[in-house]
Amino acid sequence: YETFKVNGRTIDVFLPTGNTTGRLPVVIYGHGQALGLSSYRLTFEHLARKGVAVIFPQYDTGFFDQDWRRMADDFN
């Protein structure tokens, strides 16, 4: 698990451990509902244990931070 900042936004990444040579399935979980990592962490950890990489960009910072155009740009 690592956290990155890109354009001021937090991006959490969960990678599988162990022998992971070659290609991996990836899930980009973009919810856009102002819920933080703690709401989804157990699910992301479970997916990583199953060999799935998870990228979780935090598009907004609160309920009233719903700039849909900026969120779409962040996703792209």
Phi and psi restraints in degrees (value plus and minus 20) as a CYANA .aco file:
   2 GLU   PHI    -164.0  -124.0
   2 GLU   PSI     134.5   174.5
   3 THR   PHI    -137.3   -97.3
   3 THR   PSI     116.2   156.2
   4 PHE   PHI    -145.0  -105.0
   4 PHE   PSI     138.6   178.6
   5 LYS   PHI    -135.4   -95.4
   5 LYS   PSI     106.3   146.3
   6 VAL   PHI    -151.9  -111.9
   6 VAL   PSI     100.3   140.3
   7 ASN   PHI      32.5    72.5
   7 ASN   PSI      17.7    57.7
   8 GLY   PHI      60.3   100.3
   8 GLY   PSI     -20.2    19.8
   9 ARG   PHI    -123.9   -83.9
   9 ARG   PSI     123.6   163.6
  10 THR   PHI    -102.4   -62.4
  10 THR   PSI     114.7   154.7
  11 ILE   PHI    -147.8  -107.8
  11 ILE   PSI      98.9   138.9
  12 ASP   PHI    -118.4   -78.4
  12 ASP   PSI     116.0   156.0
  13 VAL   PHI    -147.7  -107.7
  13 VAL   PSI     108.2   148.2
  14 PHE   PHI    -133.9   -93.9
  14 PHE   PSI     100.9   140.9
  15 LEU   PHI    -134.1   -94.1
  15 LEU   PSI     125.6   165.6
  16 PRO   PHI     -83.0   -43.0
  16 PRO   PSI     131.8   171.8
  17 THR   PHI    -128.3   -88.3
  17 THR   PSI     149.0   189.0
  18 GLY   PHI      70.3   110.3
  18 GLY   PSI    -173.2  -133.2
  19 ASN   PHI     -99.1   -59.1
  19 ASN   PSI      75.3   115.3
  20 THR   PHI    -143.2  -103.2
  20 THR   PSI      36.1    76.1
  21 THR   PHI    -101.3   -61.3
  21 THR   PSI     127.9   167.9
  22 GLY   PHI      70.8   110.8
  22 GLY   PSI    -179.9  -139.9
  23 ARG   PHI    -103.1   -63.1
  23 ARG   PSI     127.6   167.6
  24 LEU   PHI    -144.1  -104.1
  24 LEU   PSI     126.3   166.3
  25 PRO   PHI     -90.1   -50.1
  25 PRO   PSI     125.6   165.6
  26 VAL   PHI    -148.7  -108.7
  26 VAL   PSI     116.5   156.5
  27 VAL   PHI    -135.4   -95.4
  27 VAL   PSI     106.1   146.1
  28 ILE   PHI    -123.5   -83.5
  28 ILE   PSI      90.5   130.5
  29 TYR   PHI    -117.8   -77.8
  29 TYR   PSI      79.0   119.0
  30 GLY   PHI    -132.1   -92.1
  30 GLY   PSI      76.5   116.5
  31 HIS   PHI    -109.4   -69.4
  31 HIS   PSI     -62.3   -22.3
  32 GLY   PHI      47.6    87.6
  32 GLY   PSI      10.9    50.9
  33 GLN   PHI    -142.5  -102.5
  33 GLN   PSI       3.8    43.8
  34 ALA   PHI      45.1    85.1
  34 ALA   PSI      -0.6    39.4
  35 LEU   PHI    -116.9   -76.9
  35 LEU   PSI     117.8   157.8
  36 GLY   PHI    -106.3   -66.3
  36 GLY   PSI    -196.5  -156.5
  37 LEU   PHI     -78.1   -38.1
  37 LEU   PSI     -56.1   -16.1
  38 SER   PHI     -78.7   -38.7
  38 SER   PSI     -46.1    -6.1
  39 SER   PHI     -93.4   -53.4
  39 SER   PSI     -41.5    -1.5
  40 TYR   PHI    -144.6  -104.6
  40 TYR   PSI     -25.4    14.6
  41 ARG   PHI     -73.4   -33.4
  41 ARG   PSI     -67.0   -27.0
  42 LEU   PHI     -80.3   -40.3
  42 LEU   PSI     -58.4   -18.4
  43 THR   PHI     -86.0   -46.0
  43 THR   PSI     -63.4   -23.4
  44 PHE   PHI     -85.5   -45.5
  44 PHE   PSI     -61.0   -21.0
  45 GLU   PHI     -83.7   -43.7
  45 GLU   PSI     -60.0   -20.0
  46 HIS   PHI     -81.3   -41.3
  46 HIS   PSI     -67.3   -27.3
  47 LEU   PHI     -81.2   -41.2
  47 LEU   PSI     -61.6   -21.6
  48 ALA   PHI     -82.8   -42.8
  48 ALA   PSI     -59.5   -19.5
  49 ARG   PHI     -83.7   -43.7
  49 ARG   PSI     -47.0    -7.0
  50 LYS   PHI    -108.1   -68.1
  50 LYS   PSI     -17.1    22.9
  51 GLY   PHI      75.2   115.2
  51 GLY   PSI      -5.4    34.6
  52 VAL   PHI    -127.4   -87.4
  52 VAL   PSI     108.2   148.2
  53 ALA   PHI    -100.1   -60.1
  53 ALA   PSI     119.6   159.6
  54 VAL   PHI    -144.3  -104.3
  54 VAL   PSI     110.7   150.7
  55 ILE   PHI    -135.7   -95.7
  55 ILE   PSI     104.3   144.3
  56 PHE   PHI    -142.7  -102.7
  56 PHE   PSI      72.1   112.1
  57 PRO   PHI    -101.6   -61.6
  57 PRO   PSI     112.4   152.4
  58 GLN   PHI    -108.7   -68.7
  58 GLN   PSI      77.5   117.5
  59 TYR   PHI     -91.8   -51.8
  59 TYR   PSI     -57.0   -17.0
  60 ASP   PHI    -146.7  -106.7
  60 ASP   PSI     146.1   186.1
  61 THR   PHI    -133.7   -93.7
  61 THR   PSI     -17.8    22.2
  62 GLY   PHI     157.0   197.0
  62 GLY   PSI     149.9   189.9
  63 PHE   PHI     -77.4   -37.4
  63 PHE   PSI     -56.1   -16.1
  64 PHE   PHI    -110.0   -70.0
  64 PHE   PSI     -19.4    20.6
  65 ASP   PHI    -116.8   -76.8
  65 ASP   PSI      50.1    90.1
  66 GLN   PHI    -138.7   -98.7
  66 GLN   PSI      44.9    84.9
  67 ASP   PHI    -107.7   -67.7
  67 ASP   PSI      72.0   112.0
  68 TRP   PHI     -80.9   -40.9
  68 TRP   PSI     -57.8   -17.8
  69 ARG   PHI     -83.0   -43.0
  69 ARG   PSI     -66.5   -26.5
  70 ARG   PHI     -83.3   -43.3
  70 ARG   PSI     -59.9   -19.9
  71 MET   PHI     -82.1   -42.1
  71 MET   PSI     -61.7   -21.7
  72 ALA   PHI     -84.8   -44.8
  72 ALA   PSI     -60.2   -20.2
  73 ASP   PHI     -84.6   -44.6
  73 ASP   PSI     -60.6   -20.6
  74 ASP   PHI     -79.3   -39.3
  74 ASP   PSI     -63.7   -23.7
  75 PHE   PHI     -83.5   -43.5
  75 PHE   PSI     -63.5   -23.5
